[in-house]
Amino acid sequence: MSTIISQLQLPGKQAPKLNALPPLSLYIHIPWCLKKCPYCDFNSHAVRTGIDIDEKAYVSALIRDLESTLPHVWGRRLISIFFGGGTPSLFSAATIDTLLTAIKTLFPLEPGAEVTLEANPGTFEAEKFAAYRDAGINRLSIGIQSFNSDHLRSLGRSHDGQDAIKAIEIAQKNFDNINLDLMYALPGQNINDAGNDIKTACAFGVSHLSVYHLTLEPNTLFYRFPPVLPSDEQSAAMQEMIEQTLTSHQYLHYETSAFSQRGRVAQHNMNYWLFGDYLGIGAGAHSKISFETQIMRQMRYKQPQEYIEKAALAGAGSETTVQSRQTLSNNDRCFEFMMNALRLTGGFESALFQERTGLPISIVMPQLDEAEQRCLITRDHRHIRPTHLGKRFLNDLLQLFLSDSLEYSPKSTGNGKA
């Protein structure tokens, strides 16, 4: 991003400072799946027939990786833990218990910290998920995608509609905090099909729903061989219908693709969207870690076997699993904060911008002025939020913060309208 816009400079090239470090979350990536879905661009690898995942070797690598990064986050408390993938529910409950025990030995957890495990319907067993709960998982995220078996086949999923329903029923016997992932604008889907999926999900009364528009991402089978998808007009109608249906069922639309019952927003994802810190371990995992005068991004080696081999060489303070590092420029801080926080339908407190970036909100005042003139945001001296138009044209709103007109001067630090 720093190559797109000119570099912001503080007086005397002084680095901006954070007065306090943001909350910290932990992400653990489990990269294996039963099969690779044709739309998926995540770092996931299909389990080969007859070859078992070496859970023990991978868990050892995760723990060594975590130990090696401790000097960067020493003494900081975790507000959430997220096991993502891939399909983390391919791992045994005993393995998840081992990992959580190691994590709690190395890190203090905030009281009531959210601990999420991603799962797919094809991996559900009643006893296994009771054991996950006993190990310390307190939130389950289930990759349903659709309840329509024909659409699930078109997506290359390993489960059908009945498997999806059975999975939710098992989950509800063991967890009271459950997210369902759903997708719309699927091959061959019409607005009635999308409506049936949403109504079925609502009938279960789970605490959280994530509803995503299917997109054709590079490096996926769907990108190389595109299926016939609903038109933009049909997709927009589906989105409008989904939002109205969920509102009528008392779900709060608090982020672009996220809906929750009151008081049940995803703590882990909220920390992302509010430009908090997250430590990512596992093959291909990403991290964002703040220090007083710099904000650093990291990416782990993507191939599982290479990651395991690199982790074997790690020692305290020796992060051999890290493939790439980047220190965020001032431009990066501005854009990435807005890229995340403007996804929230309620927006953000203006003071949070300086708290999380170290930069005064006035540095982006021309961009905020233009966004307001174009009716993409509404704001007062305390709060900034996207309008309905801004939410519909979020990419246009974010593009403003990639311009080359960001400037800093000592006179721009006043408490003007933001």
Disulfide bonds with the S-S distance in Angstrom:
none
